[in-house]
């Protein structure tokens, strides 16, 4: 890895990743993003995080090989406030948690749904986004209940809770599950007519952003019932101190409105009053899940 030589961010992208980025897929890109814009903390090693670089508008590889998106802005600002160098690497969504557990990353900076199963092996921060399960369909299609899914092919990203739900219900609803490595391939399956719909967790404006940038598709009105969930940053079980440092920084970004501004930039509207982007939650972690620490937060906000 190159070291920081100026305040400007530096990027290293593999030749294969650059070719794929130029093809607007960005799948499997090996990319490192260096931050912050302030001095790196004395003696602190770089923070390394992993993300799916195909999940718009959270992380996207541009034609010039740089990353942009909600998550990128969020964690660059977080690292800046912590005085830490940040290295962001892209990978397939389904491989991110195994890579974290193998100590390739310190945490994951992509949006990861907090689940009971995942909390047995990971530590989560408090939520910074809520999500619900939504669908992208063709503009002339109808999806108003799960009955409209029966007998259809549904596209989904590997390793997501949505994929598990589809597989668990495939026999009951006679579904054909088409699992892809990234969002772009999943959306293309709908555009090309190979899938009736694409499903994923959607925060405020996530799938709306995707649908607005491709002709002939829309976000269905129907939401899978009882699927509201938390998106948070996961770490290994041995990283409680770092988890708490990250969470204190996120709390400060919520209190001073920085996180709300990043959210409005990428989702097109201010977050609602009860949104995770603006609410600081008690304790450390996601309440109700393993690894939650009820200790009172003590963020030192400037």
N, C-alpha and C positions, 0 to 999 in steps of 0.2 A: 504494500500500500504506500502511496505517496504521502508525505507529511504535508501539513498546511503551511503554505508559504505566504499567504495573504489572507485578508478577511473575506475574499470572494470564495464561494463554494467551488469544489473541484469534483469532477466525475470521471470514473473509469468504466468503460463499457466494452464488453468483449466484441470482437468482430461479428460473431454470430448474432449476439444480442442487438448490435446496431443494425444489421440487415433486417432483423425481425421488427425492430422499432420502426424502420423506414417502411415496412409493410403494414404498419399500424396495428401490429399484434402485441409486440413487446413480450411475448411468452418466453419464459425461461431466461430472460436477460440476466446477466451477471453484472450488477451495477453497484457502485459504491458512491455515496454522497457524503461530502465532508462539510461539517458545520461545527461550531457556531460562528457568529460574526464577532464574538468577543473573545477575550483571551481564554485559552484552555486552562482548566484548573491544574494547579501545580501537582505533578506526580500522578495524576489520574489517567488511567488507560482509556482509550476510546470506548464509547458505548457502541455496541453493535446490535442492530436490529434487522429483522427480516420482514418483507412485505410482498404481497402479490401485486406486481406492477401493471396488472391488466384490469383492476377494479375501479372503474371510473365512478364518481369523480374523486375517489379517495387516493388513488395512486395511478399515474399514467406515464408511460415513457413517451416523450415528445420526439419529433423527427431528429432533433439535434442530439438525442441520447440522454437528455436530462429528465429527471423525474419532476412531476408536479401533482398537486392534488391536496385535498383536505388533510390527509394523514401526514403528508410531507411537511406542509406548513405548520401543523400542530406540533410535530416532534422536533422540527428545527427550532421552533420557538422555545420548546421545553428545554432542549439541550443548551440553547443560548443562555437561558436563565440559570441553568445549573452550572454553566461555565465548563461544559464538557464537549469534547470532539464527538461527533456523531457519524457513524458509518451505517448507511442503509443499503442492504442487499436485497435484490428481488429474487423471488422463487415461486414455484407453483404452490398454490394455497394448501393443497393436501400435504405438502412436505415441510411446511413451516414449523408446526409444533414438534415433529420428530427432530428437526434441525435444532430447535431451541433446547430440547431435552438432551441432545448430543453436545451441547455447549458451543455450538457455532455462533449463536446469538446470545445477547444478554436479556433481550426481551423482544416481543413482536410489536412492530409499529403499524401493522395492518389491523383493520377492525376484526376482532375475534369475539364471537358470541360466548358469553359465560354460560356454561352448562354444569350440571351436577357431576357428570362424568369427567369433564375436563378439570374441574376444581379439585379432583382427587390427586392429580399429578402436577397441577400448576398453581401459582399464586396470581391472582388478578388484582389490578387496581380497582378503584371505584369506577362506575360507568362514566364515559364521556359522551356517549350517544345511546339513544334507544333505537330499537329496530323492530319491525314487524314483517311477516312474510308476505311478499307481494309477487305479482307476475307481470311480465312483459308479453304482450300478444300482438298480433297484427291489428292494424287500425280498423279493419272491418269485422273483427272477431268479437265474440261475446264471452265473458267469464264472470258470472254473477254468483256461482256457488260451486262446491266441489263436484256436483253432478256434471258440470260442463267439462270437467277434466276426464271423465270416464272414457276409456278406450283411446286416449290421446298419448302422443309422445311428448314428454316434458324434458326440457334441457335444464341442466343444473351443474354447478361446479363441484368437483370432487372434494370430499373432506368437509363439506358443510353440513350443518344440522338439517338443511332442506333436503339434501341428498338422502339422508337417513329416513326422513319422513316419507319421501316418495317411495323408497324401497320398502319401508314397512307397510305402506298402503297400496303397493303396486298390484297385489292380487285382488284386494277388495275393490279397487277402482279400475282394474284392468289397464294399468299404466305401462307405458314403455319408457323407461328411464334412460336418458341420454346424458352421460356424465362427461364433462369436459374439464380441461386443465385450467381454463380461465373464462372470464366474463365475455370477452370478445367473440370467442368461438360459440359460446352459448347463445348470444344474441344473434349471431349469423345463422344459426340453425333455425331460429324463428323467421328471420327475414327470408331465408331460402325455402321455407316451407317444410323443412325436415322435422321441425318440432312445432307443436301447437302453441307452447308457451315456454318461457324461461322464468325460473323462480330463484329468489335469493332474499336474504334479509335486507330490508330497506329502511334507512333512517330518513329523516325529513329531506325529501328531494333527491335521494340517491338514484333510484330507478327512473325518476322523472328526468334527471339530467341525461341519462343514457338514451331514453326514448326521444328526447328533444334533438339529439344529434344523429339520428338515423331515420331515413324516410320509411313510412309505411308501418310503423309500430307505435304502440301506446302502452301506458300502464293501466292494467285492469283495475276496476273499482274494488273488486272483492279482495279481502285480506283473510288469510287463514286464521280462524278464531283462536284466541288464547295463545298467540305466538309473540306477544310483546316480550322483548328480551333486552339484555344489556350488552353493549359493546364496550370492551375494556382492554387494557394492555396486559398480556400474560407474561409471567416470569417463571423461572424454576422455583421449587420449594426452598432452595437454599439462598434465595435472594430477597429476603424480607426487608433488609435495610435499604436496598436499592428500590424495591417496590414502594416503600414509604417515602423515599426522597422524590421519586417520580410523582407519587400521588400528591405530596405537598405542593409540588410545582404546578400540577394540574389544578389544584384548588385555588392557587393564586391567579392562574389564567382565567378561571371561572369568575373569581371575585372582581377582577379589574376589567372584565369584558373582552379580553383578548381572544378567548375561545369562541365567544359569540360572534366576533367580527370575522374570524376565519370561517365559521359555519355559514354566515350570511354570504361571504364571498363565493363559496362553492355550491351552496344549496339554494341561493337566490332569494332568501327571505330570512328575517331575524328568527332565532329559535323561540319557541313558545315559552311561557313563564314556568312551566313544569318540566321543560326539557333538561336532559342531563348536561347539556353544554353550559348551563347557567346555575345549576344547583350543586352545592357542595354537600356530600353525604357524610354522616357520622362514621368515625372509625376509619380503618384502612382495609381496603378490599371491597368486594361486592357483598353486601349484607345478605344472609340467608344461604351462603355457599361456604364450603370448606376453605379454610385459609383466611377467613374474615377475622380481623383484629379490632375489637371495640375501643381500643385505646384512643383517647381524644387526639385529633390532629393538632399539630403545632407548626403550621407553615409560617415561614418568615418572609412575608411579601414586602417588596420594596414599595 
